[in-house]
Amino acid sequence: MQEIDRRVIYALLWIGLLLPLVKPLGLPLPISSRTKQCFEYIEKNIKQGDLVLMSFDYSVGPSPDVHPQSFPVLEHLMKRGARVVAISFQPTGPMFAEEALKSQEAKGKVYGVDFVNLGYLAGAEGALVAFAADIPKAVPKDFRGNSLDALPIMKGVKNASDFKLLFTLVAATPGIPDWVRQVQGPYAVPMLGGVGTQIAPMSEPFVQSGQIKGLLIGMRGAAEYEKLVQMPGKSLAAMDSQSIGHILVVTFILLGNIAYLAEKSLAKKRG
């Protein structure tokens, strides 16, 4: 066992990682309480025609951990009949927002009616303050170059208090504390969040205080939400792949230790 060619181990690991990505296995995935809170809040409180503000505040680096959350969340909001306004305070945010929103456009949702992408607003927390206070003044045109006055979804929208829910996906500045301080608190907008795994501990106190009603954490949170909305996607497949990889690594470690102990025992008997 100790003389197995390491290339065999690498090959088995590659197969174990790639197979679930091609054909998801549907391995058991417990749903965390924070993910359940997000799902249940939308399920109970969002109704047909409600306006939801969704922020895409992450860059390319942490996007694999946060961006997958946007697809099942949007799916759930659209199923509930919500209208979604996307905004970004990170330069790369509009690109991610477009990708997520176009997945709904492909299903028949109408741009400017069911959803809109307002693009990027520079200035971090200062821009967030200006946006929350006067949206038409802060963003006169959307990401696709349309005047906000020409978009049915933006009719009557003045400031952050016009939204029924804020769902912010963050991995940079402005972060959860900025949104709570500048929007959730002053405008009394209920808030849900999606964060990268690394900043989850810093976001947890806001959930415990009730300022955030629920929190998605990393790709695991995206996979859990895919399961809840019955929309199996890349995140669930990735979790299957990760689980198989971990199982193989643990198996190899156990086999290596068994072989080592067996060899040691035989050496004692011979000596």
Summary of the structure (lengths in Angstrom):
residues: 271
radius of gyration: 22.9
end to end distance: 21.8
largest distance: 89.4
contacts: 926
relative contact order: 0.18
helix: 57%
strand: 13%
